[in-house]
Amino acid sequence: MELKIAKWGNSLAVRLPSSIAKQMQIQDGDSVEVSLNPQGELVLAPQKSFDKTEFIQDLLALQQALPETTSVIEVMRNQERY
C-alpha cells in the first residue's frame, strides 16, 4: 500500500488508513513506537499501555522466585569483628 507524506506544521505526517489502524488495534489518541530497522525501513508498533495490576503481579511472582537468604546485617552481627 502506498501512502503520501504530507507537511504538518514543521513536521511530516503519514495518514494511516482505518483498515490498518483496526489491524494494529489502535485508535485516535493512542501512542505508537516508531523505529528504523537495519534495512532502513520504518516500523510502527502499538505502544503497550502500563497496566499497574499486571506489573504488581509480575513483581510478586519475581519476589516469590527469588530465594530468601540470611540478612547481610545478621551475618555481620554474628562475626567476631562487629
Secondary structure as UniProt FT lines:
FT   STRAND          5..8
FT   TURN            9..10
FT   STRAND          11..14
FT   HELIX           18..24
FT   TURN            28..29
FT   STRAND          32..36
FT   TURN            38..39
FT   STRAND          42..46
FT   HELIX           52..65
FT   HELIX           72..78
FT   TURN            80..81
//
